[in-house]
Amino acid sequence: MNFAEKILRFFTSVLCPTPRASHREDLIAGELVEFAETRGLAYRCDDKNNVIVYKPATGKYVGSSIPVILQAHTDMICVPAAADFSAGVEAYYSSENRLTGRSAVTGEKTSLGADDGIGVAAIMAVLDDSAGEIVHPPLVAIFTAEEECGLTGARDVSAEDVVGIAPGLDFERTAFINLDDGRFGQFSVGCAGSANVTVKIPADRTGLTPRQGFFRFELAVCGLLGGHSGLLIHERRGNANILLCSAVQKLLRANVDLRVLGFGPCGDASNAIPSAASVYAAVPAEREETLRKAAVDIESIFKQTYREIDGGVRLEIRECGDLSGGAPFAAGTIRRVTTLAEEIDDGPISYSAAMPDLVETSSNLGIIRDEGDYIAMVCMVRSSIDAERERIVEEIARKAESYNAKCEVGSRSPGWAYKEKSALRDLFLNKYKELFGEAATAFPVHAGLECGHFAEKFRNFSGMDFISCGPTTTEIHSVNETLHTDTVEKFGKLLIEVLRSLY
């Protein structure tokens, strides 16, 4: 079995069958602990399910005190076509030599979790080399939890645990290799910082639940591509939450007497562009035909607007029959929610002056959900400039206040600054050219990478050098997530060659 096959074996046999949504990493942490124990490797596991493993040097590096750090995150974004994702995912090879995912409960297609399960699997493949065939310096592996919900795992990793995993290590000139970049041949050497912002709009209800004499339905925006809110934000894909709010606004102005009874699934994560969103509603039975005609017109507007980007968008009316639950939301509440959703900046806000194709600042309305007393709207704001990120956060707070809503700022993650000179970057670029006969690239990326937290955490080690790399994954944070297995083999060759060429 070659190295790439070993990576894929760990991915399909360990990562894919193990439920590992953010905040549910206890099972995968347990798998990693057992993995280390059975191989006699030193490890530490903290109460946040971050796991650190140490493997001694091999080959020419035996006796060296300068370690290399390999790092990946264990959690994944679970974006199912159906709402229930309670049992995790399983994976299979398709005839097109791709991996795809399915919900173990519903059989519906869902996100695969190669982001960043394939990075975890690659580190496991290196650690599993008991014969010393892979030549590497002293190796510290860091498996972090809760990356997808604000990089809080990386934030909470103890620097003392990393430095103290083995005696006598010198981290001053350490190569820190993050394996969470899904574009093989395009290495990341800087990233944006981010902030999660939750707007809480008071929810008032009025009257009785419409029953007899009413047409009850689910109004759903669907058919959008969705995807990563950092890596794909420049494509200006349709945001289902915003389009749903726009549709509701238009129906409130139409002659249909719309009553909104509740929210369906409206996004799964703040860092994923939502591909579908819905509300449950009712109109007087005599207004059903008017409703359907208005929906056709609204869908036509959406298709025209996104014909070049997200032309599959649909606005569906799905009859529900009787709907249990409380009274409908007051019209004022729904107007505040939908108007605020349309007014908050979404998508790219500004671009880098130094790199005009690189988004500098963006915002994504990733989630809308009913919390009983209030309706929550959760945004992720990203920027490579901390002051600009905070300006957008403050702007959201001001707009929220004007609608009698509260604004809470959750986890923040620091950016990772680009270095003019980087020996690690040069090594990756040179080895890529030697192995594959073509040039790779290395640029900052408009996405959150844990390197930002670790660069800050290890700032006293001024010589520590960082890079992010990985095999190609496309359509991450969506049900169309695909791992391009042909790049796994190339990635494996590059990683092995870099490890044997450090220092």
C-alpha positions as CSV (number, residue, x, y, z in Angstrom):
1,M,0.0,0.0,0.0
2,N,1.5,3.3,-1.0
3,F,1.3,6.5,1.0
4,A,-1.7,8.0,-0.8
5,E,-3.7,4.7,-0.4
6,K,-2.9,4.8,3.3
7,I,-4.2,8.3,3.5
8,L,-7.5,7.3,1.8
9,R,-7.8,4.2,4.0
10,F,-7.6,6.3,7.2
11,F,-10.1,8.7,5.7
12,T,-12.7,6.2,4.7
13,S,-12.2,3.8,7.6
14,V,-11.8,6.2,10.5
15,L,-12.9,9.7,9.6
16,C,-16.0,9.1,7.5
17,P,-17.8,6.6,9.7
18,T,-17.2,8.8,12.8
19,P,-19.8,11.6,13.6
20,R,-17.7,14.7,14.1
21,A,-19.8,17.8,13.6
22,S,-18.4,20.8,15.5
23,H,-18.9,20.4,19.3
24,R,-19.2,16.7,18.8
25,E,-15.6,15.7,18.4
26,D,-15.4,13.4,21.4
27,L,-15.7,10.2,19.3
28,I,-13.0,11.2,16.8
29,A,-10.7,12.4,19.7
30,G,-11.2,9.0,21.2
31,E,-10.2,7.3,17.9
32,L,-7.0,9.4,17.8
33,V,-6.1,8.6,21.4
34,E,-6.6,4.9,20.7
35,F,-4.5,5.3,17.5
36,A,-1.6,6.8,19.5
37,E,-1.8,4.3,22.4
38,T,-1.7,1.3,20.1
39,R,1.5,2.7,18.4
40,G,3.2,3.6,21.7
41,L,3.2,7.3,20.8
42,A,3.1,10.1,23.5
43,Y,-0.1,12.1,23.4
44,R,-2.2,14.6,25.3
45,C,-6.0,15.2,25.0
46,D,-7.5,18.2,26.6
47,D,-11.1,18.7,27.8
48,K,-12.0,20.5,24.4
49,N,-11.1,17.3,22.5
50,N,-7.9,18.8,21.1
51,V,-5.3,15.9,20.7
52,I,-1.5,16.4,20.5
53,V,0.7,13.4,19.5
54,Y,4.5,13.1,19.4
55,K,6.5,10.9,17.2
56,P,10.3,10.7,17.4
57,A,12.6,11.6,14.5
58,T,13.5,9.1,11.8
59,G,16.5,8.6,9.5
60,K,19.0,11.5,9.3
61,Y,17.0,13.5,11.8
62,V,17.5,11.2,14.7
63,G,19.2,13.3,17.5
64,S,17.7,16.6,16.1
65,S,15.9,18.8,18.5
66,I,14.1,21.0,16.0
67,P,10.6,19.5,15.4
68,V,8.1,19.9,12.6
69,I,4.4,20.5,13.4
70,L,1.6,19.0,11.3
71,Q,-1.8,20.3,12.1
72,A,-5.4,19.6,10.9
73,H,-8.9,20.0,12.4
74,T,-11.1,17.1,13.2
75,D,-14.6,18.6,12.9
76,M,-16.6,19.1,9.8
77,I,-19.5,21.2,8.4
78,C,-22.5,18.8,8.1
79,V,-24.7,20.2,5.3
80,P,-27.3,17.5,4.5
81,A,-30.0,17.7,1.8
82,A,-32.4,16.6,4.6
83,A,-32.5,18.2,8.0
84,D,-31.5,15.2,10.1
85,F,-27.8,14.6,10.4
86,S,-27.8,12.9,13.8
87,A,-25.6,9.9,12.9
88,G,-22.8,11.5,10.9
89,V,-21.7,10.4,7.4
90,E,-20.3,7.5,5.6
91,A,-18.4,7.6,2.3
92,Y,-17.8,5.6,-0.8
93,Y,-15.8,5.6,-4.0
94,S,-17.7,6.4,-7.1
95,S,-16.9,5.3,-10.6
96,E,-15.6,8.7,-11.4
97,N,-12.9,8.2,-8.8
98,R,-14.4,10.8,-6.5
99,L,-15.6,10.5,-2.9
100,T,-19.0,11.7,-2.0
101,G,-21.1,11.6,1.2
102,R,-24.5,10.3,2.3
103,S,-26.4,10.7,5.5
104,A,-26.3,7.5,7.4
105,V,-29.9,8.1,8.6
106,T,-31.8,9.4,5.6
107,G,-29.6,8.2,2.7
108,E,-29.7,11.8,1.4
109,K,-26.5,13.3,-0.1
110,T,-24.6,15.5,2.3
111,S,-21.2,17.2,2.7
112,L,-18.3,14.8,2.8
113,G,-16.0,16.1,5.5
114,A,-12.8,16.0,3.5
115,D,-12.5,19.5,4.9
116,D,-10.5,18.6,7.0
117,G,-10.8,14.9,7.4
118,I,-8.3,14.3,4.6
119,G,-5.7,16.4,6.5
120,V,-6.3,14.4,9.7
121,A,-5.9,11.2,7.6
122,A,-2.6,12.4,6.1
123,I,-1.1,13.1,9.5
124,M,-2.3,9.6,10.7
125,A,-0.6,8.1,7.7
126,V,2.7,9.7,8.7
127,L,2.4,8.7,12.3
128,D,1.5,5.2,11.3
129,D,5.0,4.7,9.7
130,S,6.5,2.4,12.3
131,A,9.3,1.1,9.9
132,G,10.8,4.6,9.5
133,E,10.3,4.6,5.7
134,I,9.2,8.3,5.9
135,V,12.1,10.4,6.9
136,H,11.1,13.3,9.2
137,P,12.3,15.5,12.1
138,P,10.8,15.1,15.5
139,L,7.1,15.3,14.8
140,V,4.4,17.0,16.8
141,A,0.9,16.4,15.4
142,I,-1.9,18.8,16.5
143,F,-5.5,17.7,15.9
144,T,-7.9,20.6,16.8
145,A,-11.6,20.6,17.5
146,E,-14.2,23.3,16.7
147,E,-12.5,24.8,13.7
148,E,-15.6,25.3,11.7
149,C,-17.4,27.2,14.4
150,G,-14.9,29.9,15.0
151,L,-11.5,28.2,15.3
152,T,-12.0,27.9,19.0
153,G,-10.1,24.6,19.2
154,A,-6.9,26.2,18.0
155,R,-7.5,29.2,20.3
156,D,-7.8,26.9,23.3
157,V,-4.8,24.6,22.5
158,S,-2.3,25.0,25.3
159,A,1.1,26.1,24.0
160,E,2.6,24.5,27.1
161,D,1.1,21.2,26.1
162,V,2.6,21.4,22.6
163,V,6.0,22.5,23.8
164,G,6.0,20.0,26.6
165,I,4.9,16.9,24.7
166,A,8.5,15.8,24.5
167,P,11.6,17.0,26.4
168,G,14.4,18.9,24.8
169,L,12.6,20.2,21.7
170,D,13.6,23.6,20.2
171,F,10.7,25.3,18.5
172,E,12.5,28.4,17.4
173,R,13.0,27.3,13.8
174,T,10.0,25.0,13.6
175,A,8.2,24.4,10.3
176,F,4.4,24.6,11.0
177,I,2.5,22.8,8.2
178,N,-1.3,23.2,8.3
179,L,-3.1,20.6,6.1
180,D,-6.4,22.5,5.6
181,D,-5.9,24.0,2.2
182,G,-8.1,22.4,-0.5
183,R,-6.3,23.7,-3.6
184,F,-3.3,21.5,-4.5
185,G,-0.6,23.5,-6.0
186,Q,-1.9,26.8,-4.5
187,F,-0.4,27.1,-1.1
188,S,-1.8,29.6,1.5
189,V,0.7,31.8,3.2
190,G,-1.7,34.2,5.0
191,C,-5.4,34.4,5.9
192,A,-8.2,36.7,7.0
193,G,-9.3,37.1,10.6
194,S,-13.0,36.6,11.4
195,A,-15.8,37.4,13.9
196,N,-19.1,35.6,14.5
197,V,-21.9,38.1,15.0
198,T,-25.4,37.2,16.2
199,V,-28.3,39.6,15.9
200,K,-31.3,38.8,18.1
201,I,-34.6,40.3,17.0
202,P,-37.5,40.2,19.6
203,A,-40.2,37.8,18.3
204,D,-43.8,38.8,18.9
205,R,-46.7,36.6,17.9
206,T,-50.3,37.5,17.4
207,G,-53.7,35.8,16.9
208,L,-54.4,32.1,16.5
209,T,-52.7,29.5,14.2
210,P,-54.6,29.6,10.9
211,R,-56.4,26.3,10.3
212,Q,-59.8,26.0,8.6
213,G,-60.1,28.2,5.6
214,F,-56.4,28.7,5.1
215,F,-53.8,27.2,2.7
216,R,-50.8,26.1,4.7
217,F,-47.4,25.7,3.1
218,E,-43.7,25.8,3.3
219,L,-42.1,28.6,1.2
220,A,-38.6,27.4,0.2
221,V,-35.7,28.9,-1.6
222,C,-33.6,26.0,-2.9
223,G,-31.4,24.9,-5.8
224,L,-28.5,27.2,-5.0
225,L,-24.9,26.1,-5.0
226,G,-23.9,27.3,-1.5
227,G,-20.3,26.7,-0.4
228,H,-17.5,28.2,1.6
229,S,-18.1,31.7,2.7
230,G,-14.5,32.7,2.4
231,L,-13.0,30.8,-0.5
232,L,-16.1,31.2,-2.7
233,I,-17.5,34.6,-1.5
234,H,-16.0,36.4,-4.5
235,E,-18.3,34.4,-6.9
236,R,-21.3,36.2,-5.4
237,R,-23.3,33.1,-5.2
238,G,-26.9,33.4,-4.1
239,N,-27.5,33.4,-0.3
240,A,-30.7,31.5,0.4
241,N,-31.4,33.3,3.6
242,I,-31.3,36.7,2.0
243,L,-33.4,35.5,-1.0
244,L,-36.0,34.0,1.3
245,C,-36.3,37.3,3.2
246,S,-36.6,39.1,-0.1
247,A,-39.4,36.7,-1.2
248,V,-41.2,37.1,2.1
249,Q,-40.9,40.9,1.7
250,K,-42.4,40.8,-1.7
251,L,-45.3,38.6,-0.6
252,L,-46.0,40.9,2.3
253,R,-46.5,43.7,-0.2
254,A,-48.6,41.5,-2.5
255,N,-52.3,40.9,-2.0
256,V,-52.0,37.5,-0.3
257,D,-52.4,38.2,3.5
258,L,-49.3,36.2,4.3
259,R,-49.0,34.8,7.9
260,V,-45.5,33.4,8.8
261,L,-45.8,30.6,11.3
262,G,-42.2,29.5,11.7
263,F,-38.8,29.1,10.2
264,G,-37.6,25.9,8.6
265,P,-33.9,25.1,8.1
266,C,-32.1,28.4,7.2
267,G,-28.4,27.6,7.0
268,D,-26.2,25.3,9.0
269,A,-23.1,27.3,9.7
270,S,-22.0,30.9,9.7
271,N,-19.1,30.1,7.4
272,A,-21.2,28.4,4.8
273,I,-23.2,30.2,2.1
274,P,-26.7,28.7,2.7
275,S,-28.0,26.8,-0.3
276,A,-31.6,26.5,0.9
277,A,-33.9,28.2,3.4
278,S,-37.6,28.1,4.2
279,V,-40.5,29.4,6.3
280,Y,-43.8,27.8,7.2
281,A,-46.7,30.1,6.4
282,A,-50.4,30.3,5.6
283,V,-52.7,32.5,3.5
284,P,-56.5,32.5,3.2
285,A,-57.6,29.8,0.9
286,E,-59.0,32.3,-1.6
287,R,-55.6,33.9,-1.9
288,E,-53.7,30.6,-2.9
289,E,-53.8,31.3,-6.7
290,T,-52.6,34.9,-6.1
291,L,-49.8,33.5,-3.9
292,R,-48.7,31.0,-6.6
293,K,-48.7,33.6,-9.3
294,A,-46.6,36.0,-7.1
295,A,-44.1,33.2,-6.3
296,V,-43.6,32.5,-10.1
297,D,-42.8,36.1,-10.6
298,I,-40.4,36.3,-7.7
299,E,-38.6,33.1,-8.9
300,S,-38.3,34.6,-12.3
301,I,-36.6,37.7,-10.8
302,F,-34.2,35.4,-8.9
303,K,-33.4,33.4,-12.0
304,Q,-32.7,36.5,-14.0
305,T,-30.5,38.0,-11.3
306,Y,-28.4,34.8,-10.8
307,R,-28.6,33.3,-14.3
308,E,-24.8,33.4,-14.8
309,I,-23.9,32.4,-11.2
310,D,-26.6,30.4,-9.6
311,G,-29.2,29.7,-12.3
312,G,-30.6,26.7,-10.5
313,V,-32.4,28.8,-7.9
314,R,-36.0,27.9,-7.3
315,L,-38.8,29.3,-5.1
316,E,-41.1,26.4,-4.2
317,I,-44.5,26.3,-2.5
318,R,-44.9,23.0,-0.7
319,E,-48.4,22.2,0.7
320,C,-48.1,21.2,4.4
321,G,-51.6,20.4,5.5
322,D,-52.3,21.1,9.1
323,L,-49.5,22.9,11.0
324,S,-49.2,22.5,14.7
325,G,-47.6,25.2,16.9
326,G,-48.4,28.6,18.2
327,A,-49.6,31.8,16.7
328,P,-48.1,33.4,13.7
329,F,-45.3,36.0,14.0
330,A,-46.5,39.5,14.2
331,A,-46.2,41.3,10.8
332,G,-43.9,43.8,12.4
333,T,-41.5,41.1,13.6
334,I,-41.2,39.5,10.1
335,R,-40.7,42.9,8.5
336,R,-37.9,43.7,10.9
337,V,-36.2,40.3,10.3
338,T,-36.5,40.4,6.5
339,T,-35.6,44.1,6.1
340,L,-32.6,43.8,8.4
341,A,-31.4,40.7,6.5
342,E,-31.5,42.7,3.2
343,E,-29.8,45.7,4.7
344,I,-26.8,43.9,6.3
345,D,-23.8,43.8,4.0
346,D,-23.4,40.3,2.5
347,G,-20.8,39.0,0.1
348,P,-17.6,40.8,-0.8
349,I,-17.3,44.3,0.7
350,S,-13.8,45.4,-0.4
351,Y,-10.8,44.0,-2.2
352,S,-7.1,44.2,-1.5
353,A,-5.2,47.1,-3.0
354,A,-2.0,45.1,-3.2
355,M,-3.8,42.0,-4.7
356,P,-6.9,43.3,-6.6
357,D,-8.3,39.8,-7.1
358,L,-8.2,39.0,-3.3
359,V,-11.3,39.8,-1.2
360,E,-10.1,41.9,1.7
361,T,-13.4,42.1,3.7
362,S,-16.7,40.2,3.5
363,S,-19.8,39.2,5.4
364,N,-22.0,36.1,5.2
365,L,-25.5,35.7,6.7
366,G,-25.1,32.0,7.4
367,I,-28.0,31.2,9.8
368,I,-31.5,32.4,10.6
369,R,-33.3,30.4,13.4
370,D,-36.2,30.8,15.8
371,E,-35.1,30.9,19.4
372,G,-38.5,31.3,20.9
373,D,-38.3,34.8,22.4
374,Y,-36.2,36.1,19.5
375,I,-35.1,35.3,16.0
376,A,-31.4,34.9,15.6
377,M,-29.4,35.9,12.5
378,V,-25.8,34.7,12.6
379,C,-23.2,36.4,10.3
380,M,-19.5,35.7,9.8
381,V,-17.4,38.8,9.1
382,R,-14.0,38.3,7.6
383,S,-11.2,40.7,6.9
384,S,-7.4,40.7,6.5
385,I,-7.4,44.0,8.3
386,D,-8.6,43.8,11.9
387,A,-9.8,47.4,12.1
388,E,-11.9,46.9,9.0
389,R,-13.4,43.7,10.4
390,E,-14.4,45.6,13.6
391,R,-15.9,48.4,11.5
392,I,-18.3,46.0,9.8
393,V,-19.2,44.4,13.1
394,E,-20.0,47.9,14.5
395,E,-22.0,48.7,11.5
396,I,-24.1,45.5,11.9
397,A,-24.6,46.4,15.6
398,R,-25.8,49.9,14.6
399,K,-28.3,48.6,12.1
400,A,-29.5,46.0,14.6
401,E,-30.1,48.7,17.2
402,S,-32.2,50.7,14.8
403,Y,-34.6,47.7,14.6
404,N,-34.7,47.2,18.4
405,A,-32.5,44.2,18.1
406,K,-29.4,43.1,20.2
407,C,-26.1,42.3,18.7
408,E,-23.6,39.8,20.3
409,V,-20.1,39.2,19.0
410,G,-18.9,35.7,19.6
411,S,-15.6,34.1,18.8
412,R,-13.0,36.2,17.0
413,S,-10.0,34.7,15.2
414,P,-6.8,36.6,14.3
415,G,-5.5,37.0,10.8
416,W,-2.2,35.4,9.7
417,A,0.2,38.0,8.3
418,Y,2.1,37.3,5.0
419,K,5.9,37.1,5.3
420,E,8.0,38.6,2.6
421,K,10.7,35.9,3.3
422,S,9.8,32.3,4.1
423,A,12.2,29.4,3.7
424,L,9.3,27.0,4.2
425,R,7.3,28.6,1.3
426,D,10.4,28.4,-0.9
427,L,10.9,24.8,-0.1
428,F,7.3,23.9,-1.0
429,L,7.5,25.8,-4.3
430,N,10.9,24.3,-5.2
431,K,9.9,20.7,-4.4
432,Y,6.6,21.1,-6.3
433,K,8.5,22.2,-9.4
434,E,11.0,19.4,-9.1
435,L,8.4,16.7,-8.6
436,F,5.7,17.8,-11.1
437,G,7.6,20.0,-13.6
438,E,5.3,23.0,-13.2
439,A,5.1,26.0,-10.9
440,A,2.9,26.2,-7.9
441,T,1.7,29.5,-6.3
442,A,1.6,30.8,-2.8
443,F,-0.7,33.6,-1.8
444,P,-2.8,34.8,1.2
445,V,-6.4,33.5,1.2
446,H,-9.7,35.1,2.2
447,A,-10.7,32.4,4.7
448,G,-10.0,31.6,8.3
449,L,-7.1,29.3,8.9
450,E,-5.9,28.1,12.3
451,C,-2.4,29.4,11.5
452,G,-3.6,32.8,12.7
453,H,-4.1,31.5,16.2
454,F,-0.9,29.4,16.2
455,A,1.2,32.3,14.9
456,E,-0.1,34.4,17.8
457,K,0.2,31.6,20.3
458,F,3.9,30.9,19.3
459,R,4.9,34.5,18.6
460,N,7.8,34.2,21.0
461,F,9.4,31.7,18.5
462,S,10.2,34.3,16.0
463,G,11.8,31.8,13.5
464,M,8.7,29.6,13.3
465,D,7.6,29.4,9.7
466,F,4.0,28.6,8.5
467,I,2.3,27.3,5.4
468,S,-1.1,25.7,4.6
469,C,-1.5,23.0,1.9
470,G,-3.6,19.9,1.0
471,P,-5.1,17.9,-1.8
472,T,-7.9,19.5,-3.9
473,T,-11.4,19.6,-2.5
474,T,-14.2,21.4,-4.3
475,E,-17.6,22.7,-3.2
476,I,-16.7,22.3,0.5
477,H,-19.4,23.2,3.0
478,S,-22.0,22.0,0.6
479,V,-23.7,18.8,-0.4
480,N,-21.6,18.7,-3.6
481,E,-18.3,18.5,-1.6
482,T,-15.8,16.4,-3.6
483,L,-12.3,15.2,-2.8
484,H,-10.2,14.9,-6.0
485,T,-8.4,11.7,-5.2
486,D,-5.9,12.1,-8.0
487,T,-4.4,15.0,-6.1
488,V,-4.1,12.9,-2.9
489,E,-1.3,10.9,-4.5
490,K,0.6,14.0,-5.6
491,F,0.1,15.7,-2.2
492,G,1.4,12.6,-0.5
493,K,4.6,12.6,-2.6
494,L,5.1,16.3,-1.9
495,L,4.6,16.0,1.8
496,I,7.1,13.1,2.1
497,E,9.7,15.0,0.1
498,V,9.3,18.2,2.1
499,L,9.6,16.3,5.4
500,R,12.8,14.7,4.3
501,S,14.2,18.1,3.1
502,L,13.6,20.3,6.2
503,Y,16.5,22.0,8.0
